[in-house]
Amino acid sequence: FHRAWHHVAVTEITIDNTRNSQPLRVELADRLVRESDDFSLHVVSQDENKTCLEGSTHESESPETSAVSIALCRSNPKEVYVVPRHGMTHLVFPSTIWTTLDALPGPSVLDVVKEQHNLLVAMPRDTFKILHLHAMEELAQGGIDVEGNIELAKTINASMWG
């Protein structure tokens, strides 16, 4: 979604157990970072399926501005997944993140990330995949023009997806 939805990140995991005659138990450790040298976040809402956090950077971008507010909502993985024998499981965990540096389509960064995350998780899986494939096609079509130097443009564009 990097071209269509700049504030969305998706983690996808496919677990292939098709060669195994026994169910496969997979435990996932959820290691959400809430503190770094650059920012601090705190949980504002959390349930079994979603965690929303907000916070700010420790320093401002310039002396004339205040610290940047950050909000994110992300889907929570379960602690354990069981993949059936001879089966496969595909997991999708969308996240949304906005800051006060973004042009906000709503009253606050927290309201925007909650709304966008709700749209993502409500979206049918096929629609989600189609949007992703369309965004990837747009990336593949793109290129860099170097006026007056077609050889340099070819070299740059070839290195982008080599």
ABEGO torsion letter per residue (X at the ends): XAAABAABBBBBBBBBAAABABBBBBBBBBBBBABBAABBBBBABBBAABBBBBEBBABBABAABBBBBBBBBBBBBBABBBBBBGBBBBBBBBBBBBBAABBBABABAAAAAAAAAAAAAABBAAAAAAAAAAAAAAAAABBBBBBGBAAAAAAAAAAAAX
